[in-house]
Amino acid sequence: MNTTPIPPRTKPWRPVILIALVILILGFGVLSWVRFGLALGNGNFYNQVSGLPLSIYFITSGAVWGLTSLAAAIGDWYRLPWALILTGVGAVLLTTWFWVEKLCLIRTSLSTTNWLFNAILNLILLIFVISTVLAVYPYQPPPSPKGKANG
């Protein structure tokens, strides 16, 4: 009879819903970096079309949301204590920013034609993110004492 104890898990267990959340966050991060790159490369076009310095706005918002998404995804993956809070707050701020931009800053006929689809999709994604944060947060590992690693 083998009485050898089973070694403890070396890698932290991640629920499938947390993995899906990290993939979603990385997708938004990629879109933000694409926005940053396009605004950086086509800045003169944006300024000529609108008459406003929108390229600076697009560059800044793309970089801010790209860095925020990267920090949230890495933090959620490594299950850092602050990461789920950043994810929830970031989702609410991103939703607010999206609608302020869509309704106030960039007014085109296209932005008003598909507003219902955008609203429904935005609501579904926001509910997914917030419910995932609330479901996973109680099971996050506690912060480790200073000088010791989690795990």
Sequence and secondary structure as in RCSB ss.txt:
>XXXX:A:sequence
MNTTPIPPRTKPWRPVILIALVILILGFGVLSWVRFGLALGNGNFYNQVSGLPLSIYFITSGAVWGLTSLAAAIG
DWYRLPWALILTGVGAVLLTTWFWVEKLCLIRTSLSTTNWLFNAILNLILLIFVISTVLAVYPYQPPPSPKGKAN
G
>XXXX:A:secstr
         SS    HHHHHHHHHHHHHHHHHHHHHHHHHHSHHHHHHHHSS HHHHHHHHHHHHHHHHHHHHHH
HHTT TTHHHHHHHHHHHHHHHHHHIIIII   HHHHHTHHHHHHHHHHHHHHHHHHHHHHGGGS     TT   
 
